[in-house]
Amino acid sequence: MLVSTLTDNSLGDAADSMPTDSISAATQMFLGQPVANIPALLMLLAHFVLNILVVTVIVQCLYYPKSKRRDYYFTYELISVCIFMLIFLMGGVKMKVGVALGLFAIFGIIRYRTESVPIREMTYLFLVIALSALNGLSSSLSWAEVVLANLLVMIAVWFCESRRLVAHYSCKYVKYDNINLILPEKRDEMIADLQKRIGLNIYRVEIGSIDLLKDCALIKVYYEDDAIVENTAESLADLPKMYD
């Protein structure tokens, strides 16, 4: 009985002498790695929600209404998620700014082998990568700075997409058969003929290659375009090979 009493008392004293912080730390470790860091989790979630919200507003409200390209919609959203996670989580191991810029450059020069990416789509890709890198590296900034930076980017995109900055002119290639009107002194007659035949408000034309054997010329027509949806076929001079 005496031995049992002494043993119980010694175990109780050892348990009382063990710091509560050590017990808590031991219960939160699994295979040498913390199970959960609640403040870090909340920080990750908050920055992720802000990033995906800003990117979705830009893609859904500013990019998609004009292009109607679901494939690029898919690309922008997932690239944003990937870049954000890479930058944010690697920032936890004290990633240098040079590494972040290296990742930024690698993803910024993406090209798709199936087709050339238009300038507007590449610009939005660059924008999405920049925003994701900004939000991923902004854990040391105040929320006011992060939110203001994202708002300024969205306002800049909206302003550039609106028609208040400059008038929008489009161009397309036309194989023109009335070769008698390609002379410089008959340029006004040529524009009037094109406006009548294709129904566009043309303000300028450029003469390209001339085929005297077939009596036709390849010309580039510039015209005012009030369409909201972007015309992705306006720069085509010939049918793609798959349709030949």
Secondary structure as UniProt FT lines:
FT   HELIX           2..17
FT   HELIX           20..27
FT   STRAND          29..30
FT   TURN            31..32
FT   STRAND          33..34
FT   HELIX           38..57
FT   HELIX           58..63
FT   HELIX           64..67
FT   HELIX           70..90
FT   HELIX           91..93
FT   HELIX           97..108
FT   HELIX           119..136
FT   HELIX           138..140
FT   HELIX           143..161
FT   TURN            163..164
FT   STRAND          169..176
FT   HELIX           179..181
FT   HELIX           184..186
FT   HELIX           187..198
FT   STRAND          202..211
FT   TURN            212..215
FT   STRAND          216..224
FT   TURN            232..235
FT   HELIX           241..243
//
